[in-house]
Amino acid sequence: MKNKVITLGFVSLGLLSQTYAAFDVRVSVTNNAQSDGLYFTPVWSAFHNGSFDLFDSGSLASAGLAELAETGSQVTLNADFGSADGRIAIGLTSASGIGPGLFDPGRTASFDITLDEANNRYFSFASMLLPSNDAFIGNGDPLSNELFDAMGSFNGPITITLFGSDVHDAGSELNNTLDAAFSMIGGISTETNVGIASHLGLDNFIGTTLDNNVTLGQAFNGMTPIATITVSAVPEPSTYAAITGILSICAVGFMRRRNC
């Protein structure tokens, strides 16, 4: 049996441009599945200028996306993404989750990052659903998640809510449960070469044992909650206003002391 190992990719950090102002954001991801539902791998989180297209429905998955959708590995995808034009890619893990940073049902994780408002204007993401042969979530339109407008103003907080209808089939492996990641069914997988499409479901895994010895109780239909991703300012606007107010008061006090 082929031994599939879900691995984390390296962090690819592009140099921030000195021409544009830096802006701090927080990316949070939550697995919305019920306690006996689906898991997903560390979330590939990417910031770019809109020129990186992760996938197009109906087209063949790239080598990097196919690898992520079959094993959870981000290594090849990070290499494809690179660091040109200030691109940044980070693999968000769930530190207290099972396995190598997996998001188990109900788990939330986040990270803070400083972005260049021009070079990191758009946000893309991808993650493999578990157990599956090659099911994944991700955005095919590189311009769908605009963090900053043309003037550099932050558009957030931005909330991306994903349901079963948003799950994709990478088309790179037959959906027969054999040798599927995070599944103990075993067998030998069958490679395929068809276009990316909406996933028809993972009901054939229900009742089977997962790698953590938990039995999968439910998969998804079109309306099943899968995940929520939010991108918000750091600090939050209200906190920023409070800090600004305190600094203003301190500045006035300082001036008064100097004038005494």
N, C-alpha and C positions, 0 to 999 in steps of 0.2 A: 504494500500500500504506500502510496506517495505520502510523505510526512509533511503536511502543511504547517508552517509556523507563522503566526501573525507577528510581524516585526514592525518596529518604528523606524521611520526614515529620519535622516539627519535634518537639522534645522538649517535652512538656507536663508541667509540674511544678506540683503542687498544694502549697499551704502546709501544712507539718506542724503538727499540733495541739500546743499547749503543754501539754495536759492529760495526755498519755500519754508514756511513756518512749520514746526513740528506740532503734532496733536496727539494726545494720549487717549487711547480707547481701551475698553475692556470687552473681550469676547467671552460669552458664556454659552455653554451647550448643556442641554438636559435631555436625557433619554426619557421619553414620555410613555414608554410601554408599561403595561401592568406587570405585577411582580413575577408572573410566570410567562412573560412575553419575550420579545426579541432583544438581543444585545447589539452593540455596534462597536467598531474598532476606533482607536484614536482618530480624531477628526483633523484631516488635512485642511489647514486654514491659510489662505493665500491672499496677499494684497498686491495689486498691480494697477497699471494705468489703463486697463481695458483691452489690452492687446493679446492676452492669453485666453484662448478658448479651450476649456476643459474637454468638451465633447459636443457633438451634434446628434440629435436623435436620428436614427436610420443609418448613421455612418458607423464604421468599425471603431472600436475603442482603441486608443493609443496603447502602446506597450505599458506605459506607466499607469494608465487608468485600469487596464486589464489586470495588472499585477495587484493593484489596490483592491479591486473588486473580487479577486479570487483568494487573496491571502491577507489583505490588510496592510501590506508593506507599502511604504511611501517612498522608498529609495529611488526607484526609476522615475516616478512622477516628479520628485524634487529635482532630479537631474534634468528632466525635460523643462521644468519651470525655470530653473537657473536663477540668477541674481541680476540680470541685465535690467537697466532702467529703474533701479531701486526696488526691484521686486523682493518681497519677503514671504517666506513660507514657514509655517510652524505646525508641528504635530501636537495637537492638544490631547493629552492623556487624562484619564480619570485616576488620580493618584491612589484613591482608596478603593478603586474598582478591582474586580477579579482579573486574573491573568495579567498580561503585559499592558496595563493601563486601559483595559476595556471599559466601556460604559454599560454597566448592567442596568436593568430597569429602575427608573427613578433617580439615577445618579446625575449629578451636576458637577461641572468643572469649568474653570475660567482661567484666562491669563490677561495681563495688561501689556500693551505694546505702544511704542511711540511711532507714529506714521508721518510720512511726508504727504501733504495734502494734495499734491499733484501726481507724484509717482505711485502713490498707494490709494488712489481714488476709489478703486473698486475691490470688492471682496468676493472670493470664490471659496468653495468648500467641497469636501468629499469624504465619505466614510463607507465602509463595508458593513452590511447587515449580517448578523449572525443568529443562527446557523444558515448558511446558504452556499451555493456554488459560486455565484458571481453577482449577487444583489448589492446595490449601493444607492446612496443618496448623494446628490451633488447638483450644482447649477450649471446647465449647459450654456446659458446666455451669459457671457462675460460682463455684460453691462447691467445685469438685473439687480445687483446689490451695490448701488452708488452711495458710498460713504460721504463723499464731499461733492458739492456742486462745482460748477465751472469757476466760481469766485473763491473757492476754497472753504466755504462754510460747511460745517458738519450737518449732515441730514438726519442724524439720529436723535433719539435712540431708534435703531432699526431692529425689528423683530421678524424672524423668518420661522414660520410654523410649518412643519412638514407632516404630511399624512401618508397613508398607504398608497394613495394615488401618485405620490411623488417618488416612489421607489422605482429604480431603474434596473434593467437587466443588461449587463455589459455585453452579452452575446458571445462571450469568449469560452464558456464552459456549459455543458449540458446540465439542465436543472433536474437531475435525477437523484439527488441527495448523496451520491457516491463520492467519497473522499472530500466531502464538503467541510469547509473550515468551521471549527468549534462544534463539530458533530462527531459522535462515536459510532456512526453507522459503518464507516470504513468503505472498502471497495476501491475501485480505480475510476478516476474521473475521465470524462471524454471532452477533449478540447473541441470547440466549435469556432466558426468564423462568420458570424452574422451581425447585423447592425444593432446598435443600442436601441432598446425599446422599453416601454412601460413593463414593469414586472407583473406577471400573472398571479403571483402569490407563493407562499411558503408553507401551505397547509400540509404538504407531505412530510414535514418535519415534526408536526404536532404529535406528542406522545413519545418522541424519541429522547434519548439521553444525550445531554451536552457534555462537553469536556470537563465541566465543573460538577458533574454528577447530578445536575438538576434536570428535571423533565420539562421540556417545552410544552406549555399548556395552550398557547395561542400564538398565531402569526399575525396576519393583517388582512383587512379588506381596504377598499378605497378610502374609508373615513377613519381608519384606525390612527390614533395619534402616534407619531414616530419620534419626532424630536422638535425642540425649540432652540433656535440660535438667536442670541441678541448681541448687538454691538452698540455700546453706550459710551458716553464721554467719561473720562476720568480726570478730575473728580466730576461727580454728577453736577449739573448746572446749579442746583440749590446749594450744594457744598461749596462750589466755586464762588457763588455770590457771597456766602458767609465769610469765606476766607478773604475775599476782596474787601468786604466791609471792615473786617478786623484790621487788615493792613492799612486801610484808609484812616481808621481811628488812630492807629499807632503813628502813622505819618503826621497827622495833625498834632498829636501829643508831642512828638519829637520837635516839630517846628515851634510849638509854643515854648518848650523848654529852652530852645535856642534863643528865643526872643526875650526871655526873662532876664 
